[in-house]
Amino acid sequence: DLLPDAVKTNMAELSHLDTYVCIEEGWNSVEITAKAKVDEYTWVKLEKRVVLDDVKGDKAEAVVSIILDMLDKLKKIKKMWR
């Protein structure tokens, strides 16, 4: 289980905003998909693949940092959309 409770809480808070994060762990990589509903008919989707051997330092911290960055980008896109 890569995700600390702080991120799970953050994601739970975002779920009512129609924002979702999916993490798929592969053999040596993690696929992260984040999507947000920006209006009644439109979703924005961000995808990132992280090769774990390329990560220097704590791999879980790196993944969490990327997820938080993606969520931040989605928030900015949602604000600009409106």
Residue pairs with C-beta under 8 A, 6 or more apart in sequence:
2 23
2 25
2 30
2 59
2 60
2 63
2 64
3 23
3 60
3 63
3 64
3 67
4 60
4 64
7 64
7 67
7 68
10 68
10 71
11 19
11 21
14 20
14 71
17 36
17 78
18 36
18 37
19 34
19 35
19 36
19 37
19 71
19 74
20 34
20 35
20 36
21 32
21 33
21 34
21 67
21 70
21 71
22 32
22 33
22 34
23 30
23 31
23 32
23 33
23 63
23 67
24 30
24 31
24 33
28 51
28 52
28 53
29 49
29 50
29 51
29 52
30 49
30 50
30 52
30 63
31 47
31 48
31 49
32 47
32 48
32 49
32 50
32 63
32 66
32 67
32 70
33 45
33 46
33 47
34 45
34 46
34 47
34 67
34 70
34 71
34 74
35 43
35 44
35 45
35 46
35 74
36 43
36 44
36 74
36 75
36 77
36 78
37 43
38 44
38 77
38 78
38 81
38 82
39 81
39 82
42 81
44 74
44 77
44 78
44 81
46 70
46 73
46 74
48 66
48 70
50 62
50 63
50 66
52 59
55 62
